[in-house]
Amino acid sequence: MLSLLLWLGCSDPPKPPTTTPVDTDEPPVGTVDTAGTPTDSETPDTATLFACEGDTGPPPTDTAPVDEDGDGYTADVDCDDSAAQTHPGAAELCDGADNNCDGADDTLGYWPLDDGTGTIVADAGPLGLDGVLTGGSWLSDGAVGGALAFDGVGTWITLDHSELASMVGITLSVWVRPASLQGSSWDTIISRGATAGTDLACCRDSYFLGYYLQGVSFYTDTTLDNTPLLDGLDHSGHVGDWHHLAATWDPSTGVRAVYVDGVQTGTDDLGPPTAAYDGTPTRIGADTNDSTVVLPFHGAIDEVKIFGCAVTADEVAADHAAGWPW
């Protein structure tokens, strides 16, 4: 056995010594070898430690929170200390992130359509706005994971949530694989339609994204004038293949835009309009006119996202390429 006397530099008389096991010739005291026998089978080596008067232990380590992104908010209060635009009180950007750390981002809803069974369609977004499925059949060969097949007659998803009645901007994003497109009418992908007896009544939706005459159509009910944005292109070639569609509306400018596979195909500027809402549920795969479900979609739908703001063209391209922001 070896005994060591260790004197810590002190200006005051030392405290009474204490003895603790140490190991100078083998692995640490108590380590078990592969045979299951403690390696320190002999009397443990010891060291006698003399500590200074008033010493209560080792010096404290500096554990004060740091501000990694330099935005003036340390990690203990900043919900993302790697992004300078994110901190308590920050302006909320249309970027799919919780910029002001209030627990909510711009996402109103995100329905991956990967449920695979049942009639409850789960919302993977922050608000948990699940939908209810009527008809349809679940698919395993979606654009991303699973998807849902719409028969063009009696299939739709009802999202009866007032949170989806965005009046401060909107972005609709979706993957579709049409089985057919009507050449003389509308094919609804996402809509918030109208209830009988209201100012909207027939055909003035809060918002609508779909095909019209085989082109992409988007409208918000701008001051009740029912003016759609049509890209004027022939997308009949979409039948049988997956394509990404998106539409945005910025009420601060009145600018609307539609995108196909990450590329803008149409835009207009109606000035700063106000969209209307009469309490009608949002639907995926069908529209609502005069309280009646109409204009169903025939084909498969996947990865439905609704944001309460107008995302940028770059963000639409990123969504198409890699599922931004998830």
Buried (B, 14 or more C-beta within 10 A) or exposed (E): EEEEEEEEEBEEEBBEEEEEEBBEEBEEBEEEEEEEEEBBEEEBBBBEBBBEEEEEEEEEEEEEEEBBBEBEBBBEEBBBBEBBBBBBEBEBBBBBBBBBBEEBBBBBBBBBBBBEEEEEBBBBBBBEBBBEBBBBEBBEEBBBBBBBBBBBEEBBBBBEBEBBBBEEBBBBBBBBBBBEBBEEEBBBBBBBBBBBEBEBBBBBBBBBBBBBBBBBBBBBBBEEEBBBBBBEEEBBEBBEEBBBBBBBBBBEBBBBBBBBBBEBBBBBEBEEBEBBBBEBBBBBBBBBBBBEBBBBBBBBBBBBBBBBBBBBBEBBBBBBEEBBBB
